[in-house]
Amino acid sequence: MIAILNLLYCCLSVGIAFYHIETITIIGWLYILIEILIIITLAVFELKVAKRIAIKNNK
């Protein structure tokens, strides 16, 4: 559940960033991109752990 919310947060961040595209600096875009990469990496890890736990609980 948290992984999905993290991915939705990334989508929201990108949407807001594009809404303010004319006012965000290069450093701002760099920050947003790095933040999104970190959150996507975390979400993928969370989904893998959740899948392993689900498989383990079904045995």
C-alpha atoms as a printed R data frame, in Angstrom:
   type eleno elety resid chain resno      x       y       z
1  ATOM     1    CA   MET     A     1  0.000   0.000   0.000
2  ATOM     2    CA   ILE     A     2  2.788   2.425   0.906
3  ATOM     3    CA   ALA     A     3  4.619   1.633  -2.332
4  ATOM     4    CA   ILE     A     4  1.559   2.560  -4.365
5  ATOM     5    CA   LEU     A     5  1.141   5.806  -2.440
6  ATOM     6    CA   ASN     A     6  4.810   6.606  -3.063
7  ATOM     7    CA   LEU     A     7  4.311   6.118  -6.789
8  ATOM     8    CA   LEU     A     8  1.204   8.325  -6.701
9  ATOM     9    CA   TYR     A     9  3.266  10.963  -4.885
10 ATOM    10    CA   CYS     A    10  5.803  10.834  -7.727
11 ATOM    11    CA   CYS     A    11  3.050  11.358 -10.282
12 ATOM    12    CA   LEU     A    12  1.660  14.264  -8.291
13 ATOM    13    CA   SER     A    13  5.132  15.812  -7.954
14 ATOM    14    CA   VAL     A    14  5.771  15.575 -11.683
15 ATOM    15    CA   GLY     A    15  2.338  17.014 -12.452
16 ATOM    16    CA   ILE     A    16  2.860  19.978 -10.145
17 ATOM    17    CA   ALA     A    17  6.375  20.482 -11.502
18 ATOM    18    CA   PHE     A    18  5.088  20.654 -15.072
19 ATOM    19    CA   TYR     A    19  2.342  23.012 -13.980
20 ATOM    20    CA   HIS     A    20  5.088  25.352 -12.705
21 ATOM    21    CA   ILE     A    21  7.519  24.567 -15.528
22 ATOM    22    CA   GLU     A    22  8.383  28.209 -16.200
23 ATOM    23    CA   THR     A    23  9.393  28.981 -12.618
24 ATOM    24    CA   ILE     A    24 11.426  25.877 -11.729
25 ATOM    25    CA   THR     A    25 15.177  26.272 -12.156
26 ATOM    26    CA   ILE     A    26 17.625  23.635 -13.368
27 ATOM    27    CA   ILE     A    27 18.547  22.903  -9.748
28 ATOM    28    CA   GLY     A    28 14.853  22.495  -8.957
29 ATOM    29    CA   TRP     A    29 14.387  20.007 -11.792
30 ATOM    30    CA   LEU     A    30 17.503  18.147 -10.688
31 ATOM    31    CA   TYR     A    31 16.126  17.917  -7.161
32 ATOM    32    CA   ILE     A    32 12.746  16.660  -8.397
33 ATOM    33    CA   LEU     A    33 14.343  14.042 -10.658
34 ATOM    34    CA   ILE     A    34 16.649  12.760  -7.913
35 ATOM    35    CA   GLU     A    35 13.749  12.643  -5.450
36 ATOM    36    CA   ILE     A    36 11.629  10.681  -7.922
37 ATOM    37    CA   LEU     A    37 14.447   8.218  -8.635
38 ATOM    38    CA   ILE     A    38 14.905   7.598  -4.907
39 ATOM    39    CA   ILE     A    39 11.172   7.166  -4.300
40 ATOM    40    CA   ILE     A    40 10.720   4.815  -7.274
41 ATOM    41    CA   THR     A    41 13.662   2.724  -6.083
42 ATOM    42    CA   LEU     A    42 12.133   2.576  -2.605
43 ATOM    43    CA   ALA     A    43  8.690   1.679  -3.991
44 ATOM    44    CA   VAL     A    44 10.100  -1.153  -6.109
45 ATOM    45    CA   PHE     A    45 11.923  -2.502  -3.044
46 ATOM    46    CA   GLU     A    46  8.727  -2.239  -0.970
47 ATOM    47    CA   LEU     A    47  6.734  -4.116  -3.615
48 ATOM    48    CA   LYS     A    48  9.343  -6.899  -3.757
49 ATOM    49    CA   VAL     A    49  9.306  -7.264   0.030
50 ATOM    50    CA   ALA     A    50  5.500  -7.284   0.100
51 ATOM    51    CA   LYS     A    51  5.454  -9.985  -2.577
52 ATOM    52    CA   ARG     A    52  7.913 -12.143  -0.609
53 ATOM    53    CA   ILE     A    53  5.870 -11.735   2.557
54 ATOM    54    CA   ALA     A    54  2.671 -12.663   0.713
55 ATOM    55    CA   ILE     A    55  4.298 -15.763  -0.745
56 ATOM    56    CA   LYS     A    56  5.708 -16.723   2.661
57 ATOM    57    CA   ASN     A    57  2.300 -16.322   4.351
58 ATOM    58    CA   ASN     A    58  0.589 -18.528   1.754
59 ATOM    59    CA   LYS     A    59  2.821 -21.520   2.514
